[in-house]
């Protein structure tokens, strides 16, 4: 985790300096693994290494300050970060092998990203990975951890390795060179240039956090390893205990209680919708400020309803159920909301009309010919809009 080196060159960049050393222990970004960070120090100063990249075989250490060429320096890696990346990288190999043994020999890595708090593996699989499969993969992976196997590193001839192990070696892509570096964990062997632990027991714990569908045929496993896995399990348990306390039940009773509360909440929501519809019907039938205009083959009702968007929609629906075109607008507290709706018998494009109306309050809108919504921020012009609405409706019909 520390070494001595000589500064060969320093390049100034837009956001710092790139330092080249004659040798380094800093791992550059590559193979889905983030770069190491740490410090480089001479006798007088210390600079922070924030990024490490390999460009044409040259390792560039990005720092916040420069160092003198020819200076002998001490390099020190962020040890906790490096060790956590090592745990996650070895855990990636273990999880791919565990997934193949649980899901089938077709499993192949489609991508990976190692991190400090969590990592991810994308695997080729044409079905969603269910909870029982996640647990089985997790159990198998942690069995390998508990066996505390040696993580063996070798540099065989490429062709000999391919002849012995096939192209399943290349889970993370095909590396260049006549000789390739292989990582062997139990009976799993992969070509890999990343950093790894010496024994699987050094990982401590592997926890699969969730699965995601990336695209058709590709599933993602998001996981944590080592101390990050322990911290995540503790956070999850804290959530369960906090939820149990809020619900005033024991942790095992949380799922059943939550389901009961959810069903009650849904029933209450349905009842609120029913009451809102009833109120909207009453409002539509008895409002003093509603204006009805005769358009020949049908009528239109123009009404102001200040409140939520749901109240405005419900009122519009109630007017349409009575057979009239509805033009309902109101101040929601964050601007004007407008709904235009019509029965099937009316010849009116609600989408076009709501757009025209919304322009008068500095907004816009649109939608299907039978039901459309819009609005704008200029609530101070709402009354003016309602006064002009009859002419705008007639103009839209004529158009």
Buried (B, 14 or more C-beta within 10 A) or exposed (E): EEBEBEBEEBEEEEEBBBBBBEEBBBBBEBBBBBBBBBBBBBEEEBBBBBBBBEEEEEBBBBBEEBBEEEBEBBBBBBEEBBBBBBBBBBBBBBBBBBBBBBBEEEBBBBBBBBBBBBBBBBBEBEEEBEEEBBEBBBEBBBEBBEEEBEBEEEEBEBEEBBEEBEEBBBBBEEBEEEEBBBBBBBEBBBBBBBBBBEBBBBBBBBBBBEBEEEEEEBBBBBBBBBBBBBEBBEEEEEEBEEBBEEBEBEEEEBEEBBEEEEEEEEEEEEEEEEEBBEBBBEBBEEBEEBBEBEBEEBBBBBBBBBBBBBBBBBBBBBBBBEEBBBBBBBBBEEBBBBBBBBBEEBEBBBBBBBBBBBBBBEBBBBBEBBBBBBBBEBBEBBEEBBEBBBEBBEEBBEE
